[in-house]
Amino acid sequence: MSSLARLRFSRRVARVPFIRTIQTTADTTQLQDSAHETEPFWVKIHEDSFQTYNCDKPELDVKVTKNELLDMYRQMQTMRRMEMAADALYKAKMIRGFCHLAIGQEAVSVGLEHGITKNDKVITSYRCHPLAVLRGGTIQGVIGELLGRQIGMSRGKGGSMHIFTPSFFGGNGIVGAQVPLGAGIAFAQKYTEEATCTFAMYGDGAANQGQVFEAFNMAKLWDLPCVFVCENNKYGMGTSAERSSSNTQYFTRGDKIPGLQVNGMDIIAVKQGVEYARKWTVEDKKGPLLLEFVTYRYGGHSMSDPGTTYRTREEVQRMRSTQDPIRGLQRYIEEWGLASEQDLKQIDKDAKATVDTAVEEAKASPIPNTQDLWTDIYYAGTEPSFMRGREREELLALDGGA
């Protein structure tokens, strides 16, 4: 009996091992020394901002500058204002069709842009508007594309999910299909021996697609300079990650590809994670890497989704009030004495004015001409001498009715 009692007691006092998890607070980076107006200074990222799989953690001590932090703040505010303008235009029925906004996820797009070079390539899914601007596009071009106007980046013929620049390959409407395309871009970079890499981005909802794992396999087989970026905003199209994925540690799902999970709400951690990934693939030539940003979207999956049927309004409000990436960066700037509250309010006003002006320019632009339906089908300079599948009326219209 005494032996049985000891066994029962030992079972009662057994403890589950403590497992550290990623934290997504937006303002846990600490100032290490005095902040400087003109010189770089050191800050320390919270140790739980990174989790790794078969690789080392990035350095926690990083250098930042006043100008870069203010530039990040300006860009984040402008991107949010642009997405808010798109929200208003959609509700006014001026934007039709699909429209996926990235409000709440600004640290990922802006932090990514600050961690890569202009020659690196980025490809993502349909939640693409901020990346399109940051990768060389314009706010007028994005809003114009959403409105279906000639000023749009695809001349008003592509819409929300089809926006491109020379270093940004979209904006892709098929869930997960951009991932193998990104591996293909990385293959071209390796083939031509470019000192660049590709960031192939996808969401947690696309992470279970078979083509994603096929791309992982080929990228590792050939050691392509590809960073697979899972933008984990915790919900797919109406489904939480836990209800759709048996393994929600997306950075561990690359098999032989190492992975890094990053706090996607702290822009300093995001930039550091991106620089680590780029060094891994380009400078160290270690092949592909999985990069997971744990972030949060405030709105629904798309404009047709209220975003409150599978999560509570209280949850969304709590994230807005306690873990907002813009407010987190604002606290850094103010507490480190880099700018005053009034200075930042002026940046906010300037961002709103910039977006308002861009919206008016986009609204004033005309819709595409009928003849434009048959242009831009091929990349400039690669058009065939004869376009197949044409109706007689189409040809007559192109010839001016002759």
C-alpha positions, 0 to 999 in steps of 0.5 A, a space after each residue: 500500500 505504501 508503494 502504491 501511495 508513493 506512486 499516486 503521489 508522484 503522479 500528482 506532483 509531476 510537472 509539465 516541462 516549461 516551454 518558451 513561446 514567442 511573445 508578440 508585444 510591440 514594445 519590449 525592445 530596450 534601449 542599451 545606451 543613450 539615444 543619439 540624434 545623428 549616430 547609430 545607437 544600441 538597443 536590445 530585442 527581447 529574448 522571446 522575440 525569436 524561436 528557432 528550428 535547427 538554426 541559431 537565434 539572431 543577435 539580440 543587440 542591434 544598432 538603430 538610428 533616429 532617422 530610420 525609426 522615424 522613416 519606419 513610423 512614417 511608412 507604417 502610418 502611411 500604409 495604414 492610412 492607405 488601407 483605411 482609405 481602401 476600406 472606406 472606398 469599398 464601403 462606398 461601393 467604389 471598389 468592387 470585387 476582392 479586397 484584402 487589407 493588412 491593417 495591423 500587420 504593418 510591421 511585417 511589410 515595412 520591417 521587411 523592406 528595411 531589411 532587404 535590398 532594392 534588388 532582392 525580390 518579393 512575392 506574396 498573396 493577395 494581401 499585398 497593397 503595402 508591399 506594392 508601394 514599398 517595393 517601388 509602386 505608388 499610393 495612387 497606383 494602388 488605389 487607382 488599381 483598386 478603383 479600376 482606373 488607368 492610373 493603376 499600377 496594372 492600368 486598372 485591369 488587374 485589381 487588388 490581387 494583381 499589382 507588380 513592380 520590377 522587384 515585386 511579383 504580386 499580388 497572387 489570387 490563388 492560395 499558396 500558388 505564389 510559393 513555388 513561383 517564388 522558388 522559381 525566381 530564386 532558381 533564376 537568381 542562383 542560375 544567373 549567380 546574382 547576390 540576391 534572394 527571394 522572399 516568398 510570402 504566404 499566410 497561415 491559411 495557405 501553409 497546408 497547401 501541397 504546392 507549398 511543401 513541393 516548393 520546400 522540397 525543390 528549394 532545399 534539394 537545389 539550395 535555392 536562395 529563397 526565404 519562405 515567409 509565413 505571415 501568421 496572422 492567426 486566422 485563415 478565411 474564417 478559421 483559426 490556425 488551431 482548427 486547421 493545422 495540426 502543427 501551428 509552429 509553422 517555422 518548423 514545417 520545412 523538414 530539412 529547412 531550418 526555421 526562425 519564428 519572429 515577433 511580427 508586432 515589433 518592427 525592430 525584431 522584424 528587421 533583425 529577423 529579415 537581415 538574418 534570413 538574407 545573410 543566411 541565403 545570400 552571404 552564407 549561401 546556406 540555402 533556403 530558410 523558413 521565416 514565420 512572423 506572428 502578427 495579427 490582422 484587425 479586419 476580416 479576411 477580406 472586405 466581405 468578412 466582418 471578422 467577428 464570427 470566429 473571434 470576439 470583438 473584445 479580442 480584436 480590441 485588446 490587440 489594438 490597445 495593447 499590441 499595436 505595432 505602430 503604437 509600439 514604435 511610437 513608444 520607442 521614439 518618444 521614450 528614447 527622446 527621438 521625437 515629441 508627441 507633437 512631432 509624431 502627430 504631424 507625421 500622422 497628419 502628413 500621412 493622411 494628407 498624402 493618402 487623401 491627395 493620392 485618393 483624389 488623383 486616383 478617383 480623377 483618373 479615367 477607366 480603361 478604354 475598351 481597346 485596352 482589354 487586348 493590351 498588356 497581355 504579354 510582357 513588353 517586347 515579347 508579343 507574338 505577331 498575331 494574337 490567337 482566339 480573337 473575334 472579328 469584332 475585336 480585330 475591327 475595334 483595334 483597327 478603328 472599325 476599318 
